């Protein structure tokens, strides 16, 4: 079974986004061709779950990802980092052989 882990920090950020927008949406993660290294991560808030989607939950927050993207992200961890230089969702992907400096693209 393929998995993607959602940290407490990522779950908390998804909840804040929903609270600020007065909505109950999931964070959709997808992998598309492109970026510096061949594949790039995309993130958007979405209220739909499609037939080929899988939903992962932590502490009431949910992420949704299609099966094709999950195959490239299997075993990954989604975190949210907030520091002096940036605030962003970060994926630690054990399948990535290389990545770009910004962390938004990778190769396999």
Secondary structure as UniProt FT lines:
FT   STRAND          4..6
FT   HELIX           8..21
FT   STRAND          26..34
FT   TURN            35..37
FT   STRAND          38..46
FT   TURN            51..52
FT   STRAND          53..58
FT   TURN            59..60
FT   STRAND          61..66
FT   HELIX           67..73
FT   TURN            74..75
FT   STRAND          76..82
FT   STRAND          87..92
FT   TURN            94..95
FT   STRAND          98..99
FT   TURN            101..102
FT   STRAND          105..107
//
